[in-house]
Amino acid sequence: MAGLGKKSRVDRAASSGIIPAMTKASSHNASLAIAVIGGGKMGAALIKGIVRAGVSAAKLIWVAEPVDAARAALAKETGVNVTADNADAAKHARVVILAVKPDVVPAALAQIKPAFTKDHLLLSIAAGVTLARLEAALPAGARVIRAMPNTPALVGAGAAGFALGSAATAADAALAQQILGAVGLAFQLPEKLLDAVTGLSGSGPAYIYMVIESLSDGGVAVGLPRDVATRLAAQTVLGAAKMVLDTGLHPGVLKDQVTSPGGTTIEGIHALESGSLRATFMRAVKAATEKSKLLGAK
């Protein structure tokens, strides 16, 4: 980490494969042609991250977006090429990022199928659409990767899991790591665990927004102005998360570092434990995971 005199725990963990390293794009990938099917918020976030990280250049990115105003805005803001034709975008690319709503996926894949060759890689971020469904909609032997990012990717702080299809290669996995890593952290996992990713990091931002809101309410209850309380709460969550990621220490160890015997923090922790905080969060992740499984089975 910048500013540290020696390798941090998180650096050592990254190099050992325990967590994903944030790698720089190679000069080869800097010339990578990419098509993004769907120019919505998540598609736009990936485009900006890809260009910022040097994974590709704006002039090599084609975005297929049906809404005229959205196409014009994307072209003006990012400098990418735009079209209303999904197949046209795919023809210009080596990697096709599918960033549309799940109900639009069948039509989008049908449109790009004639242009999809053995040289293409499909990276789908469509929620709940399985690898089997993606592969069945494309030519035999199509290389496919399914990913589950989350909305903080919009500010470059996302968390994602991704799974390889039957024909995807190790090189494809490395490329997906670069693309998703351009907007946060990304982990390669078996597809059966993507529902768990949905339950934890996919839905997790909503849980943490509730934490921030609750902390802010507590601050207001003890006299703080609302705007100050909300910013203090949000910065506290941001700082605590950074401590976990940068130090590599277990959250329990970091918690104990803040908790003095007989002090204020242990009183607050006791109140949280009385409300079954840990069990409630665990139930939330399990409930969201099960719902994801049900939706994926439809």
Sequence and secondary structure as in RCSB ss.txt:
>XXXX:A:sequence
MAGLGKKSRVDRAASSGIIPAMTKASSHNASLAIAVIGGGKMGAALIKGIVRAGVSAAKLIWVAEPVDAARAALA
KETGVNVTADNADAAKHARVVILAVKPDVVPAALAQIKPAFTKDHLLLSIAAGVTLARLEAALPAGARVIRAMPN
TPALVGAGAAGFALGSAATAADAALAQQILGAVGLAFQLPEKLLDAVTGLSGSGPAYIYMVIESLSDGGVAVGLP
RDVATRLAAQTVLGAAKMVLDTGLHPGVLKDQVTSPGGTTIEGIHALESGSLRATFMRAVKAATEKSKLLGAK
>XXXX:A:secstr
 TT SS  HHHHHHHHTSS       TTGGG  EEEE  SHHHHHHHHHHHHHTSS GGGEEEE S HHHHHHHH
HHH  EEES HHHHHHT SEEEE S GGGHHHHHHHHGGG  TT EEEE  TT  HHHHHHTS TT EEEEEE  
GGGGGT EEEEEEE TT  HHHHHHHHHHHHTTEEEEE  GGGHHHHIIIIITHHHHHHHHHHHHHHHHHHTT  
HHHHHHHHHHHHHHHHHHHHHH   HHHHHHHH  TTSHHHHHHHHHHHTTHHHHHHHHHHHHHHHHHHHHH 
